Structure formats: structure tokens, C-alpha cells
Amino acid sequence: MSDLSGKILSVCATMLMAIVLSVPVYGLANAMGSAEAASAETVLRAGFMQRVDHLNPNVGLSDAAYVFYGLVYDTTHTVENDFEVIGNLALDWRIVPETDPELVISGEPYGSVWEYDIATGVRWHDGQPLTVDDVTWTVNLNAEWYDDMWAYQPYGYFMDYAEAIDSDTVRIHYFDRDTGEPMPASYAYLLCIPILPRHKLGAEGADYIGFQWTGVFDGEEYPIVGTGPFTATEYIWDEFTEGDHITLVRNPTYHWMAERGMNVSFDKIIMYFYDDPSAMAQALQKGDLDIAQFPPQTYLGIKNDVISGELEDVDYFDGIKCTQYWTEIGINYAEAGPNQARLDPAVRQAIAMATDKEFIKSTFYANLADVGTTLISPVNTKWHYEPTAEELYDFDLDAAAALLEEAGYIYPEGGTVREVTADSLSYDEGWCLLEDPLTFDMLIRREYPEEQEIASYLKQVWAEIGINLEYRIVDEVTLSTEVYNYLYDMMIWYWSADADPNYMLFCQAGQSIGGWNDNCYDNETYNSNYLMSVQEMDEVQRKVYTDECQRTNYLDAFYIILAYPHQTYAWRTDTFTGWGDWEENPCMSFDHFWTGPQLMFQLVPVIEVTPPPSDDGDAWILYAAAGAAIAVLAVVAVAALLMMKKKKGGKKETSEGKSPLGE
């Protein structure tokens, strides 16, 4: 280096240091803060009053579990906006025409064979490609091993088998499981079975996958392997067993980016689980949660605080749930359990007339619900059936008491609980002994305080017609275990469903006993109409059958549907934007659990960047001077470097005769 060049660079360094030191400290601090904000991890924090009860998507029952499955797995189809069915792993689907050469030979009827085009370029979380073999294997697992793979029976029951006909197309053949004959499947345009990784589970049996598998691959980099928009962390099992929260990380290679230009805009989602709704409300108010769904009274407190202006940067929504969630008094149809007097239609009808659903809606759901009637929620306007005025069981204690009296259930002398007599159907059928009291056991979920209050109310009001109710508060897992053994009298539980009526109607069909049917309900009229609703490809005629299923089930009163509770969410507007209009588009809701949840792709984190203090009016002069000085020094420094290069033989040319630094 020449003396002149060295002197120039030395002067430049000295001047640059002086300029840097002259820049106000707050300017440097602000620059650093801006960089930190730009690189800060963005996390969506969601609160739940339910826990994820199992990591295996074939075992869990809670809605929180299904939300979790919808984040880490994909199905062939999903829904968005106002129950519009769209493809997820399936890009397109169609009924195979009867003129297809294979169908000409097999004689399979129209609607019994469906074809699905599977997305290419999809990768499992561990980097392996998803293929049609994963889809066919998952479908066949559910079809062939129906009893073991019970979780998705509403879809799998009528599946015969699946086959890959080329590298990206799957055919599924549907049949009547009772007769073995091919049968149309009207619901086959919407299949929500999570597709599982064959390369991880293909060597395992259905009993293991359906019941024993924890849902986790121990000791592996990716302990859960799905294709969904989020992946689990290495700590998933510890988080699950501790029960406080579960952390999921954005899948940076989710296939919707390539297919639709859509991906998640934040880094993580943490699902927090609470036992106390007040604690969850405080977490939202303090900014420790971004969104949560609350019990009615807690929600109303938040809503009122927002309206009054006491609580800022929070919005809310209460409207009927897109999951078609409803709560019911389920009455066990099986000839088992503590008191089989419940099998007498007169007893069930009297109970229905002694249940004031309007009072339950206004008191225990704080009017944040619609009165319950039939199996398909009114949010699904296309398929809901509402009983006529003549069919409805109106609240009428006098009529209920008279019905029990007429059916031979009489008060003993000085007693307050009716007893079985020789004139009672339950005695004639051998269900009860003489003088057995009308005392019934009821299971109640600990996780839902409003249901405990409903049970207390029912105990009081049913006592007025001579029925004694004894209820037990248990964890939902315990309730589930007892219910599916069919050894109970009654319970308050719930159902959710998808956009097609098959899912919900299957759950009360005789075909689902031992599987999804939680009260062992088995009515011949219902069953025949349900089977016709599956086979019928004409929507108008199909609704005739689905309506009859709902009507029959309502009148039988083995389900007394109490309410269609509203979703009662509150969320912060200062941490995320893009919450959408849940009234206009119900499937925008956080409740969405059919995979590819729409809301996750629309939320945008709010990144705060602290500006320099605005009260220093001369600060811009310093920054401008510093910028100008640095620019001048840069020119001088470049000149010095060029002088150095000339001393060493000038500019080095590439083989194309151009500088590596460009023109």
C-alpha cells in the first residue's frame, strides 16, 4: 500500500468513528430495537377449557384434540367460508361413470366408485414425499379394519377398498357392509380421514394404530409426522403429559404455498389449557393469550368490558358453531345400566316434557345458544330438520306427571319418588322389579361448569314429577369410557359434525353400535331411512330420508338435545389482524377442525417497531449529516482502493471481460 493511500484510509477511519460517535445514542438503540422486532418470533397463543386428550388422531375425542389434528395432519377434503367443500390433498374428485370399462365388467352401480386426484409435491414433515400409496393405504386401513379404526367410521363404514390407478389418482369403491354388495355413497365428496404416513406405520397392525399407538414416534427428529401446516416439536410428549400447553411450529414447506400461494404468517402456535375460566380471561386481558373460547358467563363479562371501553384491543364473537356442536341428554338404549325404566317411551317422553330448554338456554347458556331439537344443527340450513308444532315436546310439568301416572309409575305412600308397579311397561318387559324407584344416574363433564349447573337444575325440576336424579361429575375421558361400555343411565355430552349429514346421522344408526353410537340407539325406521340417505344421489330425495331420521330420533327421545351453544370467542386485535367475519363465513372460526383451517392462513402478526422520539426536532439534521459524510468518505475510500489496484497491475478481468463487481 502506498503512503498516500494509507493516509487516505487512515483519515477516513478517523472521520467515520467521529461521525458514529456523534450519532445520538437513542438512534443506535432504535436501530437495534427495529432489528430485534423484525427478527422476533411470532406466536399465536390460544386458550382452551378442554385438553388434547390424545395425540393419536384415531383415539382423541375432545374438540381441542380435533383442532390439534387439523393443524398437523391433512385430509383429502376440507371446508371453508359457508361450508363450501374444497380439496386439500385431493385436488379434484368425481363419480366414475358406468361406462368406464372396469365398471362395465364389475357391474358396480353409479355412485359406488369415486375417483380422487391427489396433489403431487406434498411432503411429510420428515421430508419424505406423500404418494397415492399413503392415501390408498390409509383408506384401506379404515375400510378393512373397520372395528379397530373406529375413529372415522362415519366415512369408513361404507368403504370397500381403495386402489391407485396411476401416480396421482385414487379410486375408492363403496359397498353395503351388511350385504357385501356395491352401493352408491352420496357423502363421498367430503372425506375427512387424516392421511397417515405409510413409511412410518405401514408395518404396524390396525389394533396398534387404532388404539395403542401414542401418536408419537419416540426419539425421532419429527415425533409427529403429518403433512399439515404445523409440525410438533421434540418436546411434544413432555408437553402433552404435563398438560399445560402444546407447542406447534409453522411448516415452511406446506403444500398450499405451491398450490394456492397460501401459507401461515406466524412462527408458532401454543395451545394453553385451563381449568379456571377466570384465569383464562385474565390471561387474555393481560395480553398473555391472543384468543380463547370462554364459558358463557365469563364471555359476557369480557364482552361487556369491551363494549364499555374498559377493555381495549379486544374483539369478540358469539354465533352458532360451524362444527354444529350441540349438547344433549343422552339416554342409554341398551338393556343394561342402573335403571332400565328409561327404556319405557313414557318415561323418556315425560323427561323431555320436564326439561325446559328455553330456561336452560337463557339461564345456563346466557342466551348464547339456540334451543336444541334435532341431530343436524340449524347452522347447516341445507340439512337441518325442525319438528312441527305437533311433534315438539313442549315444557309441561303437569302433562309429564300425568303421563307417568298413566304409565303405571306411582308415588308410594308418603314418598316423593315414583315407583314401578305391575302396570308399568318396565315391569312387563322385565327391565325392573316392582317398587323400583325412578332414580337415574347421570354422568356430567367436569370441564364444562354450565353442564354441572344444568344437572343441578334438572335434579330439582324432575323431582317435581317424581323422578330422582343422581349425577356424578367426572373428567371427560372417564365419561367416555363409561358411556361406550353402555352401562350408564344418562349423560350430558355433545356432538360435532361436518358439512354432510352422513357423519352425524351415522352416529345414531344401528350400524355404529360398538363404535360411534354412544347410547346404543337402534331404531328400525331410523336405520332404514339412514341407509337410503347414504345411497340416494339426488339431494332433494336424500333430504326426505335425512329429515325422517331426525324426526324419528327426536320423537324417540333417547337424545334430548338441549341446545346448540354459540361459539363464545374473544381475541386481541393488537397482536394479530385478519380475524375475518365469522358471521358471514362460519368456517373462518377457530373451531374449524377439518384440516387446512382457513383462519390460520389469514392471521397476520402485528410487529411493533419503535420510532425515534418525535420531540427532538433536530435529530434529523444529525442523521442527514452523518449520511452525507459517510457517502463522501465512501467515495474517497473507493478512490484510494482504485489507486492501490493500479499499483498492482489494474483491474482483473473475468473470462468474459467483465469485473466480478459488475459494471
CORWORA-V565436 format. One record per run of one state. SS is the DSSP state (hx for helix, st for strand, lp for the rest). FROM is the first residue (numbers start at 0). TO is the last residue. If there is no record, write none. Layout:
SS & FROM & TO
SS & FROM & TO
This chain:
lp & 0 & 1
hx & 2 & 21
lp & 22 & 23
hx & 24 & 38
lp & 39 & 41
st & 42 & 47
lp & 48 & 61
hx & 62 & 71
lp & 72 & 75
st & 76 & 79
lp & 80 & 82
st & 83 & 86
lp & 87 & 88
st & 89 & 94
lp & 95 & 99
hx & 100 & 105
lp & 106 & 111
st & 112 & 117
lp & 118 & 121
st & 122 & 122
lp & 123 & 127
st & 128 & 128
lp & 129 & 130
hx & 131 & 143
lp & 144 & 148
hx & 149 & 155
lp & 156 & 157
st & 158 & 165
lp & 166 & 167
st & 168 & 174
lp & 175 & 180
st & 181 & 181
lp & 182 & 196
hx & 197 & 200
lp & 201 & 204
hx & 205 & 211
lp & 212 & 228
st & 229 & 231
lp & 232 & 234
hx & 235 & 241
lp & 242 & 243
st & 244 & 249
lp & 250 & 254
hx & 255 & 259
lp & 260 & 266
st & 267 & 272
lp & 273 & 275
hx & 276 & 285
lp & 286 & 289
st & 290 & 292
lp & 293 & 294
hx & 295 & 307
lp & 308 & 312
st & 313 & 319
lp & 320 & 324
st & 325 & 330
lp & 331 & 338
hx & 339 & 342
lp & 343 & 343
hx & 344 & 352
lp & 353 & 355
hx & 356 & 362
lp & 363 & 367
st & 368 & 370
lp & 371 & 395
hx & 396 & 405
lp & 406 & 407
st & 408 & 410
lp & 411 & 416
st & 417 & 419
lp & 420 & 423
hx & 424 & 427
lp & 428 & 435
st & 436 & 436
lp & 437 & 437
st & 438 & 444
lp & 445 & 447
hx & 448 & 462
lp & 463 & 466
st & 467 & 473
lp & 474 & 474
hx & 475 & 482
lp & 483 & 488
st & 489 & 494
lp & 495 & 500
hx & 501 & 505
lp & 506 & 508
hx & 509 & 511
st & 512 & 512
lp & 513 & 515
st & 516 & 516
lp & 517 & 522
hx & 523 & 534
lp & 535 & 537
hx & 538 & 555
lp & 556 & 557
st & 558 & 571
lp & 572 & 574
st & 575 & 576
lp & 577 & 584
hx & 585 & 587
lp & 588 & 596
hx & 597 & 600
lp & 601 & 602
st & 603 & 604
lp & 605 & 617
hx & 618 & 646
lp & 647 & 662
